[in-house]
Amino acid sequence: MKKTQSTIRALATFLCMLAGFAATEANADTLTLSDGSVLHGQIIRIEGGDIILSTAYAGEITVKQAQVVDIVTTEPVFVQSGETTIFGTVSPSTDGLVVAADTATMDTDVPGVKAIWREGDQSPEAKALARNWSYDASFGLSGRTGNTDRFAVLASLKATLKGPDDQLTFYGKYDNSEDDGVSTTDEVKGGVDYSRLISKQWGWYARTELETDAGESLDLRVTAAGGAKYVWKDTENWDLDLRGGLGYRYESYYDGTINDVPSFDLVLINSYTFNGVGTMKNVVTYNPAIEDFGNYRAFQETTFEMPLGTGNKWRLRVGFSNDYNSRPIDGREKMDMTYFTQFMLAWD
């Protein structure tokens, strides 16, 4: 008897789970693919040929619009087809899709859907015109003990406000390392960078940076510059900017040495994304003194960012940088080279 009751309870539990699953699917949006498979979830948006579907079994997934033959929504959404936008539910029709609202309908098909977004979200056009903040923070730590004691920490933080024609970036960096208890690097750096386009390829920029580095016996370095910006490449995978202008460099060292140098400012900023692999970024700056080209600073940094897991928020950043000062104070090297590996968190 007890065994029969246990079997009945197990069967009842299974039927309840099955009914709940069926109810969930009945209330879910549906994508039918060209191979006949069906995906259930909630359509978050359709934009740029991609459909973002939120599912209970795999979180948010991206489906290529070209692979979809039918779309069904259980709640009204904004649907843009051609120059027309309507707020209604989407369902299959004999000719493709029909979007049904309270007062009107719109006939279209899957390839004809330019965009879909939910109530409360922005349209792709509104998002393209809006300024949005994005952030990233990275942290790296290394150490060694034994014949040599070494400790190093490297951290950075960046906040970017980006619009369709301009970009404002705040950044900060901390780099500290010790070998056998002796500080070899103790650098703190922070700055602001602003650029604005006045045409598709041409624009202007202004930037300033503050730096102190005990390892370089540097009490304070102030760099300010501004000039013209040229967008060499601006594609989905590749961004390449060239900058050129005038600058000013002030340096004060622990021994009382002061450099006060008007300079030229030449900058290359390059970013290339390898699909499914990661993003390589390069920054090169060259600041020769106007009155003496032999007095200059050059900086180069190359990084490669690889996503960790299925999302793109957590990343692994590896790279190296070279900081060259042609006129260091006595007893200091001209070149500082840094290698680093960091964990990085990016969010909007």
Residue, then its C-alpha position, 0 to 999 in steps of 0.5 A: m500500500k505504501k509503495t502504491q501511494s509513493t508511486i501515485r505521488a511521484l506520478a502526480t509530481f511528474l504530471c504537475m511538472l509536465a503541466g507547468f512546463a507546457a504552460t510555460e511554453a504556451n506563454a512563451d514567444t516562439l522562433t521556428l528555424s529553417d531546419g524545423s527546430v523550435l525555440h521557446g523563450q522571450i524575444i528581448r530584441i531583434e537588431g542588426g540581423d540578430i535575435i536575442l532570446s531569453t530562455a529558461y534553459a540557457g539564459e540569453i541566446t543569440v539567433k541569426q535572423a536569417q535562420v528563422v522562418d516564423i516568429v510568434t510573440t505572446e505579448p505586444v512588442f514594437v515591430q519596425s518593418g521598412e519605415t513603419t513601426i507598430f506595437g502589437t503581437v506577431s504571428p504567422s500568416t499565409d504570406g509571412l507574418v502579421v503584426a496585430a495591434d488594437t487599431a491596425t495590422m501590418d503584414t511583413d515577413v521575417p526578412g522584412v522585420k528591421a527591428i523588434w524591441r519591448e515596451g520600455d526599451q529604446s528603439p535602435e535609432a534612439k539608442a544610436l543617438a543616445r549617450n551611454w556609460s560603459y565601465d571596465a575594471s581590471f586587477g592583476l596580482s603576482g608574487r614569488t618567494g624563495n631565493t627572490d621575494r617579489f610582489a606586484v599588483l596592477a589595477s585599472l579603472k575606466a569609465t566611458l560616456k559614448g555618443p554617436d559623435d563624441q566620446l568622453t573617457f576617465y581612466g586611472k591606473y595603479d602599478n606597484s612592485e617590489d623586489d626583495g623589499v625594494s620598491t621598483t615601481d610605484e606608479v599612479k596615473g589618471g586622466v581625461d580624454y575627450s574627442r568629437l567628430i565634425s564629419k564622418q572622418w574628421g574631428w578634434y580631441a583634447r586630453t590631460e593626464l597626471e602621473t607620479d612614479a616613485g620608481e622613476s623618482l617622479d614627483l609629478r608629470v602633467t601632460a595636456a594636448g589637443g588637436a585634430k583627429y582622423v578616423w582611418k577605419d570604423t567598421e564592426n571589427w576594426d577601429l583605427d584613429l590617428r591624432g595630431g596636435l600640440g601639447y605641453r609636458y611638465e615634470s618635477y623630480y625628487d632631486g628638484t629637476i624640473n622640465d617644462v616642455p611645449s611639445f607635439d602630440l602624435v597618437l595612434i589608437n587601434s582596436y581589432t576584434f577577432n570573431g569568437v576569439g577576442t580583441m587586440k588593442n594598441v595605443v602609441t603616443y609620441n611627444p617630441a619637444i617643439e624646440d628639441f626633437g631629441n627630447y621626447r617621450a614615447f609610450q606604447e601599449t598592446t593588449f589582448e582581451m579574451p572573454l571568459g565563459t559564454g558572456n562578455k563581461w568577464r575577460l582575461r587581459v594580457g599585454f605589455s607596455n613600453d614607456y620611453n623617456s629620452r632624457p631621464i634624470d641621472g641614474r634612471e633607465k630610459m625604458d620602462m617595460t611592463y608585462f601583465t595579466q589581469f582579470m577584467l570586468a566590463w559592464d554598462 
